Amino acid sequence: MTDTAMPQEEIQEVQPAEAEGAAQQQPQADGRPPRSPRPPRQPRQQQQKQKPKQAAQQQPQQPQRSRKVHPALEKLFELYPNMFGARFLPLKLGVFQDLLEKHPDDFKKDELKVALGLHARSTRYLEAVAAGLARHDLDGNVVEPVAPEHVHHAILELHRRRVQRSGEDLRPQLVARIARAVEASGLDREAYAVLVRSRDEETNAVLDEALAELAQQAAKREALLRAFEASGRSNEHEFAEMYGMNPDEVGRTLARARADRQQVAPAG
């Protein structure tokens, strides 16, 4: 054993930094000069704790911007929380003039116009219109239904926003929703098309697809009604059991088919 050797017990008691420094001060076996001492290593857990702190120091946090609400909208919420609060309802036509007459000292004309425009263009308000909810006055009373063309345009705008946000192909959902809007309008397909058709070829193509789907459904209902009339059965339940169909569904379909006939008869 050489003079530089240390007892095993002393080696274990020396701290890592001291042991490393002591070893590096000794010349290497091949006579080369000793290596320069390395800085002491920190425990791995301590290194991991320091990294997030360093990253946080290098990247200053951006202050969160609070979304400002138009002062006139805040006033509307105070005056009519049921109409401008947690739940949005379609407003009656002419509500702008009603507000000016009721609150001449609370609103300036230009500011109120801007506030109502922001409210009417909000996604929550468009959802209420697209759902076909009735128009309400400031007291929350039902006044009139929303015009079919307003429902239609609200559906298109909501679809545009969702596609822009998600990037997904939502055309099937749009076609189905327009088809439901056509049925809810109470208009026949041709009258609805004349009312909402625009210069936009893409939206017109979606409209035509929805109308074609409705025409196909109506043709199936009419075929079932004719089959029932030709069967000689007077009981719809027996007719459904004869073909293995659901009696309740058959009854609803036949009722719709008869309503379709009545709707077409006056037009004819």
C-alpha positions in Angstrom: 0.0 0.0 0.0 1.4 3.4 -0.9 1.7 6.5 1.3 -1.2 8.2 -0.4 -3.6 5.4 0.4 -6.3 6.0 3.0 -8.0 3.5 5.2 -11.4 2.4 3.9 -13.3 3.8 6.9 -11.8 7.3 6.3 -12.8 7.2 2.6 -16.4 6.5 3.5 -16.5 9.4 6.0 -15.1 12.0 3.6 -17.9 14.0 1.9 -18.1 13.6 -1.9 -16.7 17.0 -2.6 -13.8 16.5 -0.3 -13.0 13.0 -1.6 -13.2 14.2 -5.2 -10.9 17.1 -4.5 -8.4 14.9 -2.6 -8.3 12.5 -5.5 -7.8 15.1 -8.1 -4.9 16.6 -6.3 -3.0 13.4 -6.6 -1.0 12.8 -9.9 -2.3 10.2 -12.2 -0.6 6.8 -12.6 0.8 7.6 -16.1 2.5 10.7 -14.8 0.1 13.2 -16.4 -0.7 16.3 -14.4 -3.8 16.2 -12.2 -7.2 17.3 -13.7 -8.7 20.6 -12.7 -11.2 20.2 -9.8 -14.9 20.0 -10.8 -17.5 22.0 -9.0 -19.5 19.9 -6.5 -22.6 18.2 -7.9 -25.9 18.9 -6.3 -28.4 16.2 -5.5 -30.7 15.3 -8.4 -33.8 16.3 -6.5 -32.4 19.7 -5.7 -31.5 20.2 -9.4 -35.0 19.4 -10.5 -36.4 21.9 -8.0 -34.2 24.6 -9.2 -35.1 24.2 -12.9 -38.7 25.3 -12.7 -37.5 28.3 -10.6 -35.0 29.3 -13.2 -37.5 28.9 -16.0 -40.0 31.0 -14.1 -37.3 33.7 -13.6 -36.3 33.6 -17.3 -40.0 33.9 -18.5 -41.8 36.7 -16.8 -45.5 36.0 -16.4 -47.8 38.0 -18.6 -50.5 39.9 -16.7 -54.0 38.5 -17.3 -56.2 40.8 -19.2 -59.7 41.2 -17.7 -62.4 41.4 -20.3 -64.1 44.8 -20.0 -67.9 44.9 -20.2 -69.5 47.8 -22.0 -71.0 50.2 -19.4 -74.4 50.2 -21.1 -74.5 46.4 -20.9 -73.7 46.5 -17.2 -76.6 48.9 -16.8 -78.9 46.7 -18.7 -78.0 43.8 -16.5 -78.8 45.9 -13.4 -82.2 47.0 -14.8 -83.3 43.7 -16.5 -81.3 40.7 -15.0 -83.9 38.3 -16.4 -83.2 39.4 -20.0 -79.5 40.3 -19.8 -78.4 38.0 -17.0 -77.7 34.3 -16.7 -80.2 33.4 -19.4 -80.5 35.1 -22.7 -83.8 35.4 -24.5 -84.6 36.8 -28.0 -85.6 40.4 -27.6 -88.7 42.0 -29.2 -88.2 44.1 -32.3 -88.0 47.7 -31.3 -86.5 47.1 -27.9 -84.0 49.8 -28.6 -86.6 52.5 -28.7 -88.4 51.1 -25.7 -85.2 51.4 -23.6 -84.7 55.0 -24.7 -88.2 55.9 -23.8 -88.1 54.2 -20.4 -84.6 55.3 -19.4 -83.8 58.6 -21.1 -81.3 59.5 -18.4 -79.6 56.2 -18.2 -78.5 55.6 -21.8 -76.9 57.6 -24.5 -78.3 56.7 -27.9 -75.0 55.7 -29.5 -73.7 53.8 -26.5 -77.0 51.8 -26.2 -76.9 51.0 -29.9 -73.4 49.6 -29.5 -74.3 47.6 -26.4 -77.3 46.0 -27.9 -75.3 45.1 -31.0 -72.7 43.3 -28.8 -75.5 41.5 -27.0 -77.2 40.4 -30.1 -74.0 39.1 -31.7 -73.0 37.1 -28.6 -72.9 33.3 -29.0 -75.3 32.9 -26.1 -77.9 35.2 -27.7 -77.5 33.5 -31.1 -78.1 30.1 -29.4 -81.4 31.4 -28.1 -82.4 32.6 -31.5 -81.3 29.4 -33.3 -83.3 27.3 -30.8 -86.4 29.1 -32.0 -87.3 30.7 -28.7 -90.0 33.4 -28.8 -89.2 37.1 -28.6 -89.7 38.7 -25.3 -90.3 42.3 -24.1 -88.2 43.9 -21.3 -90.5 42.4 -18.7 -90.0 38.9 -19.9 -93.4 38.5 -21.6 -93.6 36.5 -24.8 -94.4 38.9 -27.7 -93.9 37.1 -31.0 -92.0 34.2 -32.6 -88.7 34.7 -34.1 -88.9 34.9 -37.9 -87.6 31.8 -39.7 -85.0 33.7 -41.6 -83.6 35.0 -38.3 -83.4 31.5 -36.9 -81.7 30.3 -40.1 -79.0 33.0 -40.1 -78.3 32.4 -36.4 -77.8 28.7 -37.1 -75.3 29.6 -40.0 -73.4 32.0 -37.8 -73.1 29.5 -34.9 -71.9 26.9 -37.4 -69.2 29.3 -38.8 -67.9 30.1 -35.3 -67.7 26.4 -34.3 -65.9 25.4 -37.4 -63.4 28.3 -37.0 -62.9 27.2 -33.3 -62.6 23.5 -33.8 -61.5 23.1 -37.4 -63.7 20.0 -37.8 -66.1 19.1 -40.5 -69.5 19.9 -39.0 -71.6 20.0 -42.2 -73.7 17.0 -41.3 -74.8 18.6 -38.0 -75.5 21.8 -39.9 -77.7 20.0 -42.4 -79.6 18.3 -39.7 -80.2 21.5 -37.7 -81.5 23.4 -40.8 -83.8 20.5 -41.5 -85.2 20.7 -38.0 -85.6 24.5 -38.4 -87.5 24.0 -41.6 -90.0 21.7 -39.9 -90.3 24.0 -36.9 -91.0 27.0 -39.1 -94.4 25.6 -40.3 -93.5 26.5 -43.9 -93.3 24.2 -46.7 -89.9 23.5 -48.2 -90.3 25.8 -51.2 -91.5 28.7 -49.1 -88.7 28.3 -46.7 -86.1 28.2 -49.5 -87.4 31.4 -51.0 -87.3 33.1 -47.6 -83.7 32.2 -46.6 -81.8 31.7 -49.9 -78.9 34.1 -50.3 -76.1 34.8 -52.7 -73.7 32.5 -50.9 -73.4 29.3 -52.9 -72.0 27.2 -50.1 -74.9 28.0 -47.7 -77.4 27.5 -50.5 -75.9 24.1 -51.1 -76.3 23.2 -47.5 -79.9 24.4 -47.6 -80.6 22.3 -50.7 -79.2 19.2 -49.0 -81.4 19.7 -45.9 -84.5 20.2 -48.1 -83.6 17.1 -50.1 -83.3 15.1 -46.9 -86.7 16.4 -45.8 -88.3 15.5 -49.1 -86.9 11.9 -48.8 -88.3 11.6 -45.3 -91.7 12.9 -46.6 -91.7 10.4 -49.4 -91.1 7.5 -47.0 -94.0 8.7 -44.8 -96.3 8.9 -47.8 -95.2 5.4 -49.0 -96.1 4.0 -45.6 -99.5 5.7 -45.6 -100.3 4.3 -49.0 -99.2 0.8 -47.8 -101.5 1.1 -44.8 -104.5 2.2 -47.0 -103.9 -0.6 -49.5 -103.6 -3.2 -46.7 -107.3 -3.1 -46.0 -106.5 -2.9 -42.3 -108.4 -0.4 -40.2 -106.3 -0.7 -37.1 -102.8 0.8 -37.3 -101.6 -1.6 -34.5 -102.5 -4.6 -36.5 -100.8 -3.2 -39.6 -97.6 -2.6 -37.7 -97.6 -6.1 -36.2 -98.2 -7.5 -39.7 -94.9 -6.0 -40.9 -93.0 -6.4 -37.6 -92.8 -2.7 -37.0 -93.2 -0.6 -33.8 -96.9 0.3 -33.4 -96.2 3.7 -31.7 -93.6 4.7 -34.4 -96.0 3.6 -37.2 -98.8 5.7 -35.6 -96.6 8.8 -35.4 -95.4 8.3 -39.0 -98.9 7.9 -40.4 -100.1 11.0 -38.5 -97.2 13.0 -40.0 -98.0 11.6 -43.5 -101.7 12.7 -43.2 -100.5 16.2 -42.0 -98.3 16.4 -45.1 -101.2 15.7 -47.3 -103.3 18.4 -45.7 -100.5 20.9 -46.1 -100.0 20.0 -49.8 -103.8 20.1 -50.5 -104.3 23.9 -50.1 -101.2 24.6 -52.2 -102.5 22.3 -54.9 
